[in-house]
């Protein structure tokens, strides 16, 4: 299991990007999603975030995602980067 020990972020609020913030949280996963396309793709975005967290071994974290129309590959890369920046053993 990957433990998030510090707040970290990745991405921007530019068009076609996504801004991801991750924080330590000891009560499972808490995900907040804001998106220009939430009505159409909110479920798919949340599923991608949760799958990426699972692949990274993150079971406990608070995550905020502000999507500006990013592609799925960009979303996953931003989540992975935020995890890498916030996990145990990272500077």
N, C-alpha and C positions, 0 to 999 in steps of 0.2 A: 504494500500500500504506500502511495506517495502522500506525504504529509505536507500541507501548505503551512508555512510558518511565518510568512510575511505577505503584506499586500503587494500586489504587482499588477501591471497592466500591459496591454499590447494593442496595436492598431491606432487608428485615427477616427475622427468624425467626418472625414472627407467622403464625398459621394463614392459609392461602390466599395466602401471599406466597412469595417466593423471595429468598435472599440470594446475591448473585453477587460474587465477588472475582476481580480480574484482576491479573496481574503480568507484568513483562517476562520474556521467555523466548526464547532464540534457536535453539531446536530444534524448530520447527513448533508445533503446537497440542497442549497437554496438558490434558485435561479430566477433572476429578474430579467425580462426581455422587453426592450423597446425596439420597434422596427417600423420602417415605412411600409412594409409589406406583411405586417403581422397577421392581418385577417386572412390573407392568402397562404402564407408560408410559415406562420408562427409554429405550428406543430412540427414541421420539417426542420426548422432552425433549432428548436429545442431538442429534438431527437439527435441531430448532429452534434450539438454541444454535449449532451449526455453520453453519447457514444465515444466522443473524443476524450472526455474526462475518464470514462471507464478504461479506455485503451492506455491512458496515462497512469492508471492506478489510483485516481483521486476518488475517494468515497465521501470525504467531508470537506466542504468549502462553500463559501458564499460567492456567487458569481453574478456579475451584472454585465449584460450584453446590450450594446446600443448599435443596432444594425442600420446601415445606410445603403442597403441593397447589395451587399457583398455576395460573391459566389460562394458555394459551399466549401470549396478548397481554401479560400481565403479565411472563412469562418473557422475552419478546423485548424489552420495554421496559427491564427491569432490565439485560439484557446490553448494550443500546445505551447506557444511562446509564453503566455501568461503563467501557465503551470510551471514551466521551466524556471521562470524568474521568481516564482513564489515558493518553490518547494525547498524542502530540507536539503542542506548541503550546497545550495547555490548562493553565490555572492550577490 
